């Protein structure tokens, strides 16, 4: 009894091995590989739609229901699986008045095709050859309708007379895009087969039946960047392509993602991308890295910032014609053409509920720029050199393309690459430029109104002194609204006040209006710049409500109307309504919960 069970179990294992061998050969064959990626083979008893005496049936959605217990050689399974895939590629799923005659005509055409291709071996029940007129499905179908089909004809769904191996199902809803174009995938397979045949004849790759490691479309796309597209060639050479479905499943990657620190681009093989689509996806991820989209997040919502960057990058790639937008879809809106990622983000945050349902190449609610729980790589020593390397690769690629006349690029992309080639301006230099804009240097003139001194040699001759001239309507002061809530860092307060004091002194600002604010405003009145730099007693340290302090300054009679405001906060505040000129000072990595109209200085 146990011996029989072991024997039966061994036979089952052998049958499964034969089937898996056939699956592997179909997956590696260039003609069938593109369709096999989108099809699904179901070889289990529960829910199987294959008849008890049949071999397999194929549905209009690409589901192959294989008989779960039938034993066959690998060559027979090879024929059965290829037969089902050809039904999809030849567009045999058509509603006809007599479905069995149409099914039989399609089977005859497929049998002739596989015999000429010498692919697999038909099962014995289907091996009978019949001399039939006509070479296409339409003529055979018409002949079968007029004269009847031969009795010896059987389909893969053999369960008696007139059984079908093609089953119509309701059109499936695809979450990431439209349904596969089976005819286009068949065309790609034929093109790949011709290319493979030429390479075999030239000795560039082994014969299909030999052991080989096939070059994937993603690897071909990467090689194309290195050989034919200098703008991204250096970046492509620095990155490794990871195509492991288990790794992608663990990282929740539906199509693709990039890890800038480890220099890896992840592409999910189950997405079924062809070479043109892989070019688009790889260029998309390389531009994320080269344009420093990680570092430019600056405290924004990471996912919404990723969505904004995707709109910009995809628009450029479509305009340049680099590859093809993946069939599963992508974030592309012609109405956003020419806008920067920062501008698109400001539009997105006005309707976050709708935009959070959009899908990046990684998936819904997930950004395709990976960090994997590490600290920001651009904020550490090695990360700065890595960041420099990425920017240099992109700028040198652009220079090479322009020198060689290698095509045209969108103006926005060229502008961003050139901007990244320049070193970033420190926050304190930007603050100094802000002071220069509002407080121009005072012109000193000589005045005899109050002589400053007399020389001992000529005591009767008065000597003029230099006095600064201030325009009648010029207001040489400004207001400082200081967030003193409990979330504010003391070091941040010290750096901000020190910078304000030093620039005020150098720009001849006589006094500064200072207001502390947390839940309530605390008006300190006008303070000398030297007093700000020396010691200021900070009041508050409660909640964060900055609007009362702004209203206090805007309505104060002793505060000039043209005077600007400088607001120091950590970003944990509500939306502010400010009617006069203003600017914000924030810690690096923080972001305001609203679109700022004035300048924003980020303190390191």
C-alpha positions as CSV (number, residue, x, y, z in Angstrom):
1,X,0.0,0.0,0.0
2,X,2.7,2.4,1.0
3,X,4.8,1.3,-2.0
4,X,2.0,2.1,-4.4
5,X,1.5,5.5,-2.8
6,X,5.2,6.3,-3.1
7,X,5.1,5.2,-6.7
8,X,2.1,7.4,-7.4
9,X,3.7,10.3,-5.6
10,X,6.9,9.8,-7.7
11,X,4.8,9.8,-10.9
12,X,3.1,13.0,-9.8
13,X,6.5,14.6,-9.1
14,X,7.7,13.5,-12.6
15,X,4.6,14.9,-14.3
16,X,5.1,18.2,-12.5
17,X,8.8,18.3,-13.5
18,X,7.9,17.7,-17.1
19,X,5.4,20.5,-17.1
20,X,7.8,22.9,-15.4
21,X,10.5,22.1,-18.0
22,X,8.0,23.0,-20.8
23,X,7.1,26.2,-19.0
24,X,10.8,27.2,-18.8
25,X,11.3,26.6,-22.5
26,X,8.3,28.6,-23.4
27,X,9.5,31.4,-21.1
28,X,12.9,31.5,-22.8
29,X,11.7,31.3,-26.4
30,X,11.8,34.8,-28.0
31,X,8.5,34.2,-29.9
32,X,6.4,33.2,-26.9
33,X,8.2,35.0,-24.0
34,X,6.4,38.4,-24.4
35,X,2.9,36.8,-24.2
36,X,3.9,34.3,-21.5
37,X,4.8,37.2,-19.2
38,X,1.2,38.5,-19.4
39,X,-0.5,35.1,-19.4
40,X,-1.2,33.0,-16.4
41,X,-0.9,29.2,-16.3
42,X,-3.3,27.5,-13.8
43,X,-2.5,23.8,-13.0
44,X,-4.5,23.0,-10.0
45,X,-7.8,21.3,-9.4
46,X,-9.8,23.9,-7.6
47,X,-11.4,26.2,-10.1
48,X,-9.8,24.5,-13.1
49,X,-11.9,24.9,-16.2
50,X,-10.2,22.3,-18.3
51,X,-12.5,19.3,-19.1
52,X,-11.7,15.9,-17.6
53,X,-10.5,14.5,-20.9
54,X,-8.9,17.6,-22.2
55,X,-5.4,19.0,-22.2
56,X,-5.8,22.7,-21.6
57,X,-8.1,25.7,-22.4
58,X,-7.3,29.3,-22.8
59,X,-9.5,32.3,-21.8
60,X,-9.8,35.6,-23.6
61,X,-8.0,37.3,-20.6
62,X,-4.9,35.1,-21.0
63,X,-5.6,32.4,-18.3
64,X,-4.4,29.0,-19.4
65,X,-6.2,26.2,-17.4
66,X,-4.1,23.1,-17.7
67,X,-5.3,19.6,-16.8
68,X,-4.0,19.2,-13.2
69,X,-3.3,15.4,-13.2
70,X,-2.5,14.6,-16.9
71,X,0.9,13.1,-17.4
72,X,2.8,14.0,-20.6
73,X,6.3,14.5,-21.9
74,X,7.9,18.0,-21.8
75,X,7.6,18.2,-25.6
76,X,3.9,17.6,-25.5
77,X,3.4,20.2,-22.8
78,X,5.5,22.6,-24.9
79,X,3.1,22.1,-27.8
80,X,0.0,22.6,-25.6
81,X,1.3,25.8,-24.0
82,X,2.5,27.3,-27.3
83,X,-0.9,26.4,-28.9
84,X,-2.8,28.3,-26.3
85,X,-0.5,31.4,-26.6
86,X,-0.9,31.4,-30.4
87,X,-4.7,31.7,-30.0
88,X,-4.1,35.0,-28.3
89,X,-1.4,36.2,-30.7
90,X,-3.4,35.3,-33.8
91,X,-6.5,37.1,-32.4
92,X,-8.7,34.0,-32.6
93,X,-11.1,35.2,-29.9
94,X,-13.9,36.3,-32.2
95,X,-17.6,35.7,-31.9
96,X,-18.8,33.5,-34.8
97,X,-22.1,31.9,-35.7
98,X,-20.7,28.4,-35.4
99,X,-18.0,28.5,-32.7
100,X,-16.8,24.9,-32.9
101,X,-16.1,25.2,-36.7
102,X,-14.2,28.5,-36.0
103,X,-12.2,26.8,-33.1
104,X,-11.3,23.9,-35.4
105,X,-10.2,26.1,-38.2
106,X,-8.0,28.1,-35.8
107,X,-6.5,24.9,-34.4
108,X,-5.6,23.7,-37.9
109,X,-3.7,27.0,-38.6
110,X,-1.8,26.8,-35.3
111,X,-0.9,23.1,-35.9
112,X,0.6,24.1,-39.3
113,X,2.5,27.0,-37.8
114,X,4.0,24.8,-34.9
115,X,4.9,22.1,-37.4
116,X,6.8,24.5,-39.6
117,X,8.4,26.0,-36.5
118,X,9.3,22.4,-35.2
119,X,8.3,23.5,-31.8
120,X,7.1,20.7,-29.4
121,X,5.3,17.5,-30.3
122,X,1.5,17.3,-30.6
123,X,-0.3,14.8,-28.3
124,X,-1.2,11.6,-30.0
125,X,-4.9,12.4,-30.1
126,X,-4.2,15.6,-32.0
127,X,-1.4,14.3,-34.3
128,X,-3.7,13.2,-37.2
129,X,-3.0,15.2,-40.3
130,X,-5.9,16.1,-42.7
131,X,-5.5,17.4,-46.2
132,X,-7.6,20.6,-45.9
133,X,-8.1,23.4,-48.4
134,X,-7.2,27.0,-47.5
135,X,-4.3,28.4,-45.6
136,X,-6.0,30.8,-43.2
137,X,-8.7,30.7,-40.6
138,X,-11.4,32.4,-42.7
139,X,-11.2,30.0,-45.6
140,X,-11.1,27.0,-43.4
141,X,-14.0,28.2,-41.3
142,X,-16.0,28.8,-44.5
143,X,-15.2,25.3,-45.7
144,X,-16.2,23.7,-42.4
145,X,-19.5,25.7,-42.4
146,X,-20.3,24.6,-46.0
147,X,-19.0,21.0,-45.9
148,X,-18.6,20.1,-42.2
149,X,-15.5,19.5,-40.3
150,X,-13.7,16.1,-40.4
151,X,-14.6,13.8,-37.5
152,X,-11.0,13.2,-36.6
153,X,-10.4,16.9,-35.7
154,X,-10.1,17.4,-32.0
155,X,-9.2,20.5,-29.9
156,X,-7.1,20.7,-26.8
157,X,-10.3,20.8,-24.8
158,X,-11.2,17.3,-26.0
159,X,-14.1,16.1,-23.9
160,X,-16.1,14.5,-26.6
161,X,-17.4,15.8,-29.9
162,X,-17.3,19.5,-30.7
163,X,-15.6,20.7,-27.5
164,X,-13.8,24.1,-27.5
165,X,-10.4,25.1,-26.1
166,X,-11.2,28.9,-26.3
167,X,-13.4,30.4,-23.5
168,X,-14.7,33.9,-23.6
169,X,-14.5,35.7,-20.2
170,X,-15.7,39.3,-19.2
171,X,-13.0,41.9,-19.9
172,X,-10.8,42.1,-16.8
173,X,-10.1,45.4,-15.2
174,X,-6.4,46.1,-15.0
175,X,-5.4,48.1,-12.0
176,X,-2.2,49.6,-13.5
177,X,-3.4,50.3,-17.0
178,X,-5.0,48.8,-20.1
179,X,-5.2,45.2,-21.1
180,X,-2.2,43.5,-23.0
181,X,-2.2,43.9,-26.8
182,X,-1.7,40.2,-27.6
183,X,-1.1,40.8,-31.3
184,X,1.5,43.5,-30.6
185,X,3.3,41.2,-28.2
186,X,3.3,38.5,-30.9
187,X,4.9,41.0,-33.3
188,X,7.6,41.7,-30.7
189,X,8.2,38.0,-30.3
190,X,8.7,37.5,-34.0
191,X,11.1,40.5,-34.1
192,X,13.1,39.1,-31.2
193,X,13.2,35.7,-32.8
194,X,14.6,37.1,-36.0
195,X,17.2,39.1,-34.0
196,X,18.1,36.0,-32.1
197,X,18.5,33.9,-35.3
198,X,20.9,36.5,-36.7
199,X,22.9,36.5,-33.5
200,X,23.1,32.7,-33.4
201,X,24.3,32.7,-37.1
202,X,26.9,35.3,-36.3
203,X,28.1,33.5,-33.2
204,X,27.1,36.3,-30.7
205,X,24.8,34.0,-28.7
206,X,24.4,30.2,-28.4
207,X,21.7,28.2,-30.0
208,X,18.3,28.4,-28.3
209,X,18.4,24.7,-27.3
210,X,21.7,25.1,-25.5
211,X,22.2,26.4,-22.0
212,X,22.3,30.2,-22.0
213,X,21.7,33.2,-19.8
214,X,19.3,35.4,-21.9
215,X,19.8,39.1,-22.0
216,X,16.7,40.8,-20.6
217,X,15.1,43.9,-22.2
218,X,16.2,46.0,-19.2
219,X,19.8,45.0,-19.7
220,X,19.6,45.8,-23.4
221,X,18.1,49.2,-22.6
222,X,20.9,49.9,-20.2
223,X,23.5,49.0,-22.8
224,X,21.7,51.3,-25.3
225,X,22.1,54.2,-22.9
226,X,25.9,53.6,-22.5
227,X,26.5,53.2,-26.3
228,X,24.0,55.6,-27.9
229,X,22.7,58.2,-25.4
230,X,25.5,60.2,-23.8
231,X,23.2,62.4,-21.8
232,X,22.5,59.5,-19.4
233,X,25.2,57.1,-20.5
234,X,27.6,57.8,-17.5
235,X,24.8,57.5,-15.0
236,X,23.5,54.2,-16.6
237,X,27.1,52.8,-16.4
238,X,27.2,53.5,-12.7
239,X,23.9,51.7,-11.8
240,X,23.1,48.0,-11.6
241,X,19.8,46.6,-12.9
242,X,18.1,44.3,-10.3
243,X,15.4,42.1,-11.8
244,X,14.3,39.8,-9.0
245,X,10.6,39.4,-8.5
246,X,11.0,38.3,-4.9
247,X,13.1,41.4,-4.1
248,X,10.5,43.6,-5.8
249,X,7.7,41.9,-3.9
250,X,9.5,42.5,-0.6
251,X,10.1,46.2,-1.5
252,X,6.5,46.6,-2.8
253,X,7.8,47.6,-6.3
254,X,5.1,47.1,-9.0
255,X,7.2,48.3,-12.0
256,X,10.5,50.1,-11.0
257,X,12.3,52.0,-8.3
258,X,15.8,53.5,-7.8
259,X,18.1,53.4,-4.8
260,X,20.6,56.3,-5.3
261,X,23.0,55.3,-2.4
262,X,23.4,51.6,-3.5
263,X,23.4,52.6,-7.2
264,X,20.6,50.1,-8.0
265,X,17.6,50.3,-10.3
266,X,14.9,47.7,-9.5
267,X,12.7,46.5,-12.3
268,X,10.0,44.0,-11.7
269,X,10.1,41.3,-14.4
270,X,6.4,40.5,-13.8
271,X,5.5,44.0,-15.2
272,X,6.3,42.6,-18.7
273,X,8.1,45.6,-20.1
274,X,9.7,45.4,-23.5
275,X,13.0,47.1,-24.4
276,X,11.4,50.4,-25.5
277,X,9.5,50.6,-22.2
278,X,12.6,49.7,-20.2
279,X,14.4,52.6,-21.9
280,X,11.7,55.0,-20.7
281,X,11.7,53.5,-17.2
282,X,15.5,53.5,-16.8
283,X,15.7,57.1,-18.0
284,X,13.0,58.1,-15.6
285,X,14.9,56.7,-12.6
286,X,18.2,58.1,-13.7
287,X,16.8,61.6,-14.1
288,X,15.4,61.3,-10.5
289,X,18.9,60.7,-9.3
290,X,20.8,63.1,-11.6
291,X,18.4,66.0,-10.9
292,X,18.8,65.5,-7.1
293,X,15.1,65.0,-6.5
294,X,15.9,63.3,-3.2
295,X,17.7,66.4,-1.9
296,X,15.2,68.9,-3.3
297,X,12.3,67.4,-1.3
298,X,13.2,69.9,1.5
299,X,10.6,68.7,4.0
300,X,7.8,68.3,1.6
301,X,5.5,65.2,1.6
302,X,7.8,62.6,0.0
303,X,5.1,60.8,-1.9
304,X,3.5,64.0,-3.3
305,X,6.9,65.4,-4.2
306,X,7.6,62.1,-6.0
307,X,4.4,62.5,-8.0
308,X,5.3,66.1,-8.9
309,X,8.7,65.0,-10.1
310,X,7.2,62.1,-12.1
311,X,5.0,64.5,-14.0
312,X,8.0,66.7,-15.0
313,X,10.3,63.8,-15.9
314,X,7.7,61.9,-17.9
315,X,6.8,65.0,-19.9
316,X,10.5,65.5,-20.8
317,X,10.9,61.8,-21.8
318,X,7.8,61.9,-24.0
319,X,8.9,65.1,-25.7
320,X,12.5,63.7,-26.3
321,X,11.1,60.3,-27.5
322,X,13.3,58.3,-25.2
323,X,11.6,54.8,-25.3
324,X,7.9,54.4,-24.9
325,X,5.6,55.2,-22.0
326,X,4.9,51.8,-20.3
327,X,1.7,50.1,-21.3
328,X,0.6,49.9,-17.6
329,X,0.4,53.7,-17.7
330,X,2.4,56.6,-16.2
331,X,1.9,60.1,-14.7
332,X,1.8,62.4,-17.8
333,X,-0.3,65.4,-18.2
334,X,0.3,67.7,-21.3
335,X,-1.3,70.6,-19.4
336,X,1.7,70.6,-16.9
337,X,4.3,70.9,-19.7
338,X,7.0,73.5,-18.9
339,X,6.3,73.7,-15.2
340,X,8.9,72.9,-12.5
341,X,8.4,70.1,-9.9
342,X,8.1,72.8,-7.2
343,X,5.3,74.5,-9.1
344,X,3.5,71.2,-9.7
345,X,3.8,70.3,-6.0
346,X,2.2,73.6,-5.0
347,X,-0.7,72.7,-7.2
348,X,-0.9,69.1,-5.9
349,X,-1.1,70.1,-2.2
350,X,-4.3,72.0,-2.9
351,X,-6.1,68.6,-3.6
352,X,-4.1,66.0,-1.8
353,X,-6.9,63.6,-1.4
354,X,-7.2,63.1,-5.2
355,X,-3.5,63.1,-5.9
356,X,-2.7,60.5,-3.2
357,X,-4.6,58.0,-5.4
358,X,-2.1,58.3,-8.2
359,X,0.4,55.6,-8.9
360,X,4.1,56.0,-9.4
361,X,6.2,53.4,-11.1
362,X,6.5,51.7,-7.6
363,X,2.8,51.7,-6.9
364,X,-0.1,53.7,-5.3
365,X,1.0,55.6,-2.2
366,X,4.7,54.7,-2.7
367,X,7.5,56.7,-4.2
368,X,9.9,55.1,-6.6
369,X,12.9,56.9,-5.0
370,X,14.0,54.5,-2.3
371,X,15.6,55.4,1.0
372,X,15.1,52.1,2.9
373,X,15.2,53.6,6.4
374,X,18.7,55.1,6.1
375,X,19.6,58.7,6.9
376,X,19.5,61.1,3.9
377,X,22.6,60.2,1.9
378,X,23.1,63.8,0.7
379,X,23.5,65.0,4.3
380,X,26.5,62.8,5.2
381,X,30.1,63.0,4.0
382,X,30.1,60.2,1.5
383,X,26.7,61.3,0.3
384,X,28.0,64.7,-0.7
385,X,30.6,63.2,-3.0
386,X,28.0,60.8,-4.3
387,X,25.7,63.7,-5.0
388,X,28.5,65.5,-6.7
389,X,29.2,62.5,-8.9
390,X,25.6,62.2,-10.1
391,X,25.4,65.9,-10.9
392,X,28.7,65.8,-12.8
393,X,27.6,62.8,-14.9
394,X,24.5,64.7,-16.0
395,X,26.2,68.0,-16.7
396,X,29.1,66.3,-18.7
397,X,26.5,64.3,-20.7
398,X,24.7,67.5,-21.6
399,X,28.0,69.2,-22.6
400,X,28.9,66.2,-24.8
401,X,25.5,66.1,-26.5
402,X,25.7,69.9,-27.3
403,X,29.2,69.6,-28.6
404,X,28.4,66.7,-30.9
405,X,25.0,68.1,-31.9
406,X,23.2,64.9,-30.5
407,X,19.6,66.1,-30.7
408,X,17.5,68.7,-28.9
409,X,16.4,68.7,-25.3
410,X,13.5,70.4,-23.4
411,X,14.4,73.9,-22.2
412,X,13.3,73.0,-18.6
413,X,15.6,70.0,-18.5
414,X,18.6,72.0,-19.8
415,X,17.9,74.7,-17.3
416,X,17.8,72.3,-14.3
417,X,21.0,70.5,-15.4
418,X,22.8,73.8,-15.7
419,X,21.5,75.1,-12.4
420,X,22.7,71.9,-10.7
421,X,26.1,72.4,-12.2
422,X,26.5,75.5,-10.0
423,X,27.2,75.2,-6.3
424,X,24.2,75.9,-4.1
425,X,24.0,79.3,-2.5
426,X,24.3,79.1,1.3
427,X,21.3,80.3,3.3
428,X,23.2,83.1,4.9
429,X,24.2,84.5,1.5
430,X,20.6,84.4,0.4
431,X,19.6,86.2,3.6
432,X,22.3,88.9,2.8
433,X,20.8,89.4,-0.6
434,X,17.4,89.8,0.9
435,X,18.7,92.6,3.2
436,X,20.4,94.2,0.2
437,X,17.1,94.3,-1.6
438,X,15.3,96.2,1.1
439,X,18.1,98.1,2.7
440,X,20.4,99.7,0.1
441,X,23.7,101.0,1.3
442,X,23.5,104.6,2.6
443,X,25.3,107.2,0.6
444,X,27.5,109.3,2.9
445,X,27.8,113.0,2.1
446,X,29.8,115.8,3.6
447,X,27.9,118.2,5.8
448,X,28.8,121.5,7.6
449,X,25.7,121.4,9.7
450,X,27.7,120.1,12.6
451,X,31.4,120.2,12.1
452,X,33.1,117.2,13.4
453,X,36.6,118.5,14.1
454,X,39.1,121.3,13.6
455,X,42.8,121.1,12.8
456,X,45.2,122.6,15.3
457,X,47.1,124.4,12.4
458,X,43.9,126.1,11.2
459,X,41.5,126.2,14.1
460,X,39.3,128.8,12.4
461,X,38.5,126.6,9.4
462,X,35.6,124.2,10.1
463,X,35.9,120.6,8.8
464,X,32.8,118.8,7.5
465,X,31.7,115.4,8.6
466,X,30.3,112.5,6.7
467,X,26.6,111.9,7.3
468,X,24.3,109.2,5.8
469,X,21.4,110.3,3.6
470,X,18.1,108.6,4.0
471,X,15.3,109.1,1.5
472,X,12.2,110.7,2.9
473,X,9.9,107.7,2.4
474,X,12.5,105.1,3.2
475,X,11.9,102.8,6.2
476,X,15.1,101.4,7.5
477,X,13.5,98.8,9.8
478,X,11.8,95.5,9.6
479,X,9.8,93.2,11.8
480,X,10.8,89.9,13.2
481,X,8.1,87.4,14.2
482,X,9.8,84.7,16.2
483,X,8.1,81.3,16.8
484,X,8.9,80.5,20.4
485,X,6.7,77.4,20.7
486,X,8.1,74.3,22.4
487,X,9.0,72.6,19.1
488,X,11.5,75.3,18.2
489,X,15.2,74.4,18.6
490,X,17.3,76.7,20.8
491,X,20.3,76.4,18.4
492,X,18.0,77.5,15.5
493,X,16.9,80.5,17.4
494,X,20.4,81.5,18.2
495,X,21.7,81.1,14.6
496,X,18.7,83.0,13.2
497,X,19.0,85.9,15.6
498,X,22.7,86.1,15.3
499,X,22.5,86.4,11.5
500,X,19.7,89.0,11.7
501,X,21.8,91.1,14.1
502,X,25.0,91.0,12.0
503,X,23.3,91.9,8.7
504,X,21.2,94.6,10.4
505,X,24.4,96.2,11.7
506,X,26.2,96.0,8.4
507,X,23.2,97.5,6.5
508,X,22.8,100.4,8.9
509,X,19.4,99.3,10.3
510,X,19.0,101.4,13.4
511,X,16.3,99.2,15.1
512,X,14.3,96.0,14.6
513,X,10.7,95.4,15.7
514,X,10.6,92.0,17.5
515,X,7.5,90.0,18.4
516,X,7.7,86.6,20.1
517,X,4.8,84.4,19.5
518,X,3.5,80.9,20.4
519,X,-0.1,80.8,21.5
520,X,-0.1,84.6,22.2
521,X,2.1,87.4,20.8
522,X,4.7,89.1,23.1
523,X,5.6,92.5,21.6
524,X,9.2,93.5,22.5
525,X,9.1,96.8,20.7
526,X,12.1,98.1,18.8
527,X,15.4,96.6,19.7
528,X,18.9,97.7,18.7
529,X,20.7,95.1,16.5
530,X,23.4,94.9,19.1
531,X,20.8,94.0,21.8
532,X,19.5,91.2,19.6
533,X,23.0,89.8,19.2
534,X,23.8,90.1,22.9
535,X,20.9,88.6,24.8
536,X,17.2,88.3,24.3
537,X,14.8,86.8,26.8
538,X,12.6,84.4,24.9
539,X,9.1,84.3,26.1
540,X,6.3,81.8,25.5
541,X,7.4,78.2,24.6
542,X,3.7,77.1,24.4
543,X,1.7,76.2,21.3
544,X,2.1,77.7,17.8
545,X,-0.3,80.4,16.5
546,X,1.6,83.0,14.5
547,X,-1.3,84.9,12.9
548,X,-1.9,87.2,15.9
549,X,1.7,88.4,15.8
550,X,1.5,89.2,12.1
551,X,-1.8,91.0,12.6
552,X,-0.2,93.0,15.5
553,X,2.6,94.3,13.3
554,X,0.4,95.0,10.2
555,X,-2.0,97.1,12.3
556,X,0.6,98.8,14.5
557,X,0.6,102.6,14.0
558,X,4.3,102.9,14.9
559,X,5.4,100.3,12.4
560,X,6.0,101.6,8.9
561,X,3.8,100.3,6.1
562,X,6.7,99.5,3.7
563,X,8.7,97.6,6.3
564,X,9.0,93.9,5.5
565,X,8.5,91.0,7.9
566,X,10.9,88.1,8.6
567,X,9.2,85.1,10.2
568,X,11.3,82.5,12.0
569,X,9.5,79.2,12.5
570,X,9.9,75.4,12.3
571,X,7.0,74.9,9.9
572,X,4.6,73.5,12.5
573,X,2.0,76.3,12.0
574,X,-1.3,77.0,10.4
575,X,-1.8,78.9,7.1
576,X,-0.9,82.5,7.4
577,X,-2.4,85.6,5.8
578,X,0.2,88.3,5.2
579,X,-0.5,91.4,3.2
580,X,2.9,92.9,3.1
581,X,6.4,91.8,1.9
582,X,7.8,89.0,4.0
583,X,10.2,86.0,4.1
584,X,10.5,82.8,6.1
585,X,13.4,81.2,7.9
586,X,13.1,77.4,8.4
587,X,15.4,74.6,9.4
588,X,16.7,72.5,6.5
589,X,14.4,69.6,5.8
590,X,11.2,71.4,7.0
591,X,8.4,72.6,4.8
592,X,5.5,75.1,5.3
593,X,2.0,73.6,5.3
594,X,1.0,76.2,2.6
595,X,2.5,77.7,-0.6
596,X,4.8,80.6,0.5
597,X,4.6,83.8,-1.5
598,X,7.8,85.2,0.0
599,X,11.3,83.8,0.0
600,X,12.1,80.9,2.2
601,X,15.6,80.6,3.8
602,X,16.6,77.1,5.1
603,X,19.0,77.2,7.9
604,X,21.6,74.3,8.2
